[in-house]
Amino acid sequence: MNLGNTISQLRERKGMNQGKFAEILSITQSYLSQIENNKRLPNIALLEKIGEELSTPLPFIFFLAMDEKDVPENKRTHFKVLEPVIKKFIGELIGIENED
């Protein structure tokens, strides 16, 4: 799971720089950088605030952060088929273009 990278991509797609987003979240830019680089894991309250500010429900953020390694081996074939469709659907729901 690449939660930090997903948060970074969503933030950038919403047109926010790291400094402004950190200010909105009432955290330091350094802490946000650590989160986005997967060096720190935010608590649930901060994750909820991130989701709210990015207009993205947490389950969507978690799904977007998933990769093949997060899925049981016997389900990976299904995941590979469904992942692009679900990511496209999530992108349409939250108003971002899918680059994949």
N, C-alpha and C positions, 0 to 999 in steps of 0.2 A: 504494500500500500504506500502510495506516495502522496500523503496528505498535504505536506508543505508545498510541493510543486503544484498541486491542484489549486490550493489557495492562491498562490502566486499567479497562476494562469487566469483564474477567475478575476482577480483584482485587476490585472493588466487588461483583460478583455472589457472590463467595466470602465477603463480609462483612468484608473487611479494609480498614482505613484506610491511607493512604499512609505514615504514620509507622511503623506496626507492620510493614508489608510491607517497607519499606526496612531496618528493623532485622533482620528475618528474613534478608534478602538480604545483610546486612553492607555496605550502601552508605548514603550520606546520603539524607535525604528530598529534598534539593535535586537530587541526581543522578537519583533516581527520577522526580521531577517533570519534569526535562528529557527523560527517556526518554518518559514518558507524553504529553508535549506535542510529541513528534517533533523535539526540538531536539538530542538526542544519540541515537546508535545503540549499544545495548549489544553487547559482544563475545559470541561464541558461548558461552563458559563461563557468563556471566551469563544469557544467554537460556535455557540448559539449567537453571540454578538457578530461574529464573522459572517455566519450564514445570513443573519438579518441585514447587515450592511451590504452584502453582495446580492441580496434578494434571491438567495438560493437555500432551499431547505437542507438541513444537515444530511438526511438520507441521500440526497442528490450529490452533495459534496463527497460523501463516503463512497458512493458508487463510482463517481468520476475518478476517485483516487485509487480504485482497485486495479490490480493487474492480474495476470494469469496465475501468479504464484499465490494469490489470496484465495483461489478457488480449489476445492478438492480435485485431485487429479482425475477422478472418474467423471467430473462435471466440466472439465475444461473445454471439451469439444462444443458443448452447448454454450458455454461462456463466449467462446471465440465467435460463434454465430450471432449471438444476441447482443454482445457488447457494443458493436458499432451502431446498431439500431437504437438501443436504449440511450447511448450517449447522444445521438442525433436528436432523439425525442427530448431528452433533458435540455439540450442546448436550445431547442425551439421553445420549451416551456419557460426557460429563464432568460431568453433573449440574447443568446450569444451564438456566434457563428462557430460551427464545428470545423476545426482545421484538419482533422484526421481523415 
